[in-house]
Amino acid sequence: MSTPIGRWIARWTQRLLLAVLSTFLVSYCGDWAFFMLRGQPQDQITVNKYLTLPLKDNKVEYDYEGTLPLSCAKALYPRNGSIPCWYLRRHPSQVDHL
């Protein structure tokens, strides 16, 4: 038999999980709607590109490949296979692993 405290904790855990899930769902759908209403806005951000090469003794070498423009979506979440612009502005260095 479960105790009243155990039932209370389970009920509040379910409520919290439902609130988090519904908040994510509403924000994702709202972001999609605004993205489509604005005509799927895209932008280009210039990033630094690096390639990692594995070396002996678990060491890694980083080779600079140059700068290049990447297209990004002006949205909160990734859209149309593009990274959100806010994320790309905060992470201007992109690393490719070999």
C-alpha positions as CSV (number, residue, x, y, z in Angstrom):
1,M,0.0,0.0,0.0
2,S,1.2,3.5,-0.8
3,T,1.2,6.2,1.8
4,P,-0.6,9.5,1.4
5,I,2.8,11.3,1.0
6,G,3.8,8.9,-1.8
7,R,0.5,9.5,-3.6
8,W,1.0,13.3,-3.1
9,I,4.6,13.1,-4.5
10,A,3.4,11.0,-7.5
11,R,0.6,13.4,-8.3
12,W,2.8,16.5,-8.2
13,T,5.5,14.7,-10.3
14,Q,2.8,13.9,-12.9
15,R,1.6,17.5,-12.9
16,L,5.2,18.9,-13.2
17,L,5.9,16.5,-16.1
18,L,2.7,17.5,-17.9
19,A,3.4,21.2,-17.4
20,V,7.0,20.9,-18.8
21,L,5.7,18.8,-21.8
22,S,2.9,21.2,-22.6
23,T,5.1,24.2,-22.3
24,F,7.6,22.6,-24.8
25,L,4.8,21.6,-27.2
26,V,3.2,25.1,-27.1
27,S,6.5,26.9,-27.7
28,Y,7.5,24.5,-30.5
29,C,4.2,24.9,-32.3
30,G,4.1,28.6,-31.8
31,D,7.7,29.0,-33.1
32,W,6.7,26.9,-36.2
33,A,3.6,29.1,-36.8
34,F,5.6,32.4,-36.5
35,F,8.3,30.9,-38.7
36,M,5.8,30.0,-41.4
37,L,3.9,33.3,-41.1
38,R,7.0,35.3,-41.6
39,G,7.8,33.5,-44.8
40,Q,10.5,31.1,-43.5
41,P,13.1,33.8,-42.8
42,Q,16.8,32.8,-43.3
43,D,20.0,34.6,-42.6
44,Q,23.7,33.9,-43.1
45,I,26.3,34.0,-40.4
46,T,30.1,33.7,-41.1
47,V,31.7,31.0,-39.0
48,N,35.2,29.7,-38.4
49,K,35.5,26.1,-39.6
50,Y,37.9,23.6,-37.9
51,L,38.7,19.9,-38.6
52,T,39.8,17.6,-35.8
53,L,42.4,14.9,-36.6
54,P,43.1,12.1,-34.2
55,L,46.8,11.6,-33.3
56,K,48.7,9.1,-31.2
57,D,48.2,8.8,-27.4
58,N,44.6,10.1,-27.6
59,K,45.6,13.6,-28.7
60,V,43.7,15.7,-31.2
61,E,45.0,18.2,-33.8
62,Y,42.7,21.1,-34.8
63,D,43.2,22.3,-38.4
64,Y,41.8,25.6,-39.4
65,E,39.8,25.4,-42.7
66,G,38.9,29.0,-43.0
67,T,35.7,31.1,-42.7
68,L,32.5,30.4,-44.6
69,P,28.9,31.6,-44.5
70,L,26.3,29.2,-43.1
71,S,22.6,29.7,-43.5
72,C,20.5,29.8,-40.4
73,A,16.8,30.0,-39.5
74,K,15.5,33.0,-37.7
75,A,13.6,30.9,-35.2
76,L,13.8,29.5,-31.7
77,Y,14.2,25.9,-32.8
78,P,15.9,24.3,-35.8
79,R,13.8,24.7,-39.0
80,N,14.2,23.4,-42.5
81,G,17.5,21.7,-41.6
82,S,19.1,25.0,-40.5
83,I,20.5,25.8,-37.1
84,P,18.8,28.7,-35.3
85,C,20.6,32.1,-35.9
86,W,20.7,32.8,-32.1
87,Y,22.7,29.6,-31.6
88,L,25.1,30.2,-34.5
89,R,25.9,33.8,-33.3
90,R,26.8,32.4,-29.9
91,H,28.9,29.6,-31.3
92,P,30.8,31.0,-34.3
93,S,33.4,28.2,-34.4
94,Q,32.2,25.0,-36.0
95,V,34.2,21.8,-35.5
96,D,34.0,18.8,-37.8
97,H,35.3,15.5,-36.4
98,L,37.1,13.1,-38.7
